[in-house]
Amino acid sequence: MLSISYNLFMFSVVRRTYVIIEDKDYIGSMGASIGSFQNYVWNFDTIEQALEFAIKLLDEPRFGNPHLKQHAIDLLSRKFMFEHGGEMIMIGMTLENDDYEEYRKNTLH
């Protein structure tokens, strides 16, 4: 599915999501909660494992619309990325630190 000329270490699923934090001292017009975007990363040995996990991340109410969920699965399967309303799920390759120079040679535009 993916072929790169340098050593592949593993695959990572990255999730950017908005996390609501209760703050009893915060007085807001819409309620007593604030939050921020947080990034989470999980590592897997194969692209298939990473894709399976990324699809599991869609099992929550914000992706409850069946058409949206199917669209997300299609994008994750083909482009390894899905974004909706600031929420983002991506699948990427995790490389060894010493692969940076090889990476740069292959990605310079």
C-alpha positions in Angstrom: 0.0 0.0 0.0 2.7 2.5 0.9 6.3 2.2 -0.3 9.1 4.4 0.9 12.8 3.9 0.2 13.9 4.3 3.8 13.3 2.1 6.9 9.8 2.2 8.2 9.5 2.0 11.9 5.7 1.9 12.5 2.5 3.7 11.8 0.9 6.3 14.0 -2.7 7.4 14.4 -3.0 11.0 15.4 -6.2 12.4 16.8 -6.8 16.1 17.3 -9.9 16.7 19.3 -11.5 19.3 21.5 -11.5 18.3 25.2 -14.0 20.1 27.5 -12.6 20.7 31.0 -14.9 21.6 33.9 -13.7 24.7 35.7 -15.7 25.8 38.7 -14.1 29.3 38.6 -15.0 30.0 35.0 -18.1 32.0 34.4 -19.1 31.9 30.8 -22.3 32.9 29.0 -22.9 29.4 27.8 -22.2 27.4 30.9 -19.4 26.5 33.3 -16.9 24.7 31.0 -13.9 25.5 28.9 -11.6 23.4 26.8 -8.9 23.2 24.3 -7.7 21.1 21.4 -5.6 18.2 22.4 -3.5 15.9 20.2 -3.2 12.1 20.9 -1.0 9.6 19.2 -1.1 5.8 19.1 1.5 3.6 17.4 0.9 0.4 15.5 3.1 -2.1 13.6 1.1 -2.2 10.4 -1.0 0.2 8.3 -4.0 -2.2 8.7 -3.9 -2.1 12.5 -3.6 1.7 12.4 -6.6 2.0 9.9 -8.7 -0.4 12.0 -8.0 1.7 15.1 -8.6 5.1 13.3 -12.0 3.8 12.2 -12.8 2.8 15.8 -12.2 6.4 16.8 -15.3 7.3 14.7 -17.6 5.4 17.2 -18.7 8.4 19.1 -21.8 10.7 19.0 -20.2 13.5 17.0 -19.8 11.1 14.1 -23.2 9.5 14.5 -24.5 10.5 11.1 -24.1 7.3 9.0 -23.2 9.3 5.8 -20.5 11.3 7.6 -19.1 8.2 9.2 -18.9 6.4 5.8 -17.3 9.4 4.2 -14.7 9.4 7.0 -14.0 5.7 6.5 -13.6 6.3 2.8 -11.2 9.2 3.3 -9.2 7.3 6.0 -8.9 4.3 3.7 -7.8 6.3 0.6 -6.0 9.4 1.9 -5.2 8.4 5.6 -6.8 11.6 6.9 -10.2 12.9 7.9 -11.2 16.3 9.2 -14.5 17.6 10.3 -15.3 20.7 12.4 -11.8 21.0 13.8 -11.7 17.3 14.7 -8.9 15.5 12.8 -7.8 11.8 12.5 -4.6 11.1 10.5 -2.5 8.0 9.9 1.2 8.6 9.3 4.5 6.8 9.2 6.7 6.9 12.3 10.3 7.0 11.3 13.5 6.4 13.2 15.3 9.7 14.1 18.3 8.9 11.9 16.0 8.7 8.9 15.5 12.5 8.8 18.0 13.2 6.0 16.5 10.5 3.8 13.1 11.8 4.5 14.2 15.3 3.5 15.6 14.0 0.2 12.3 12.3 -0.6 10.0 15.2 0.4 11.6 18.3 -0.9 9.4 20.1 -3.5 
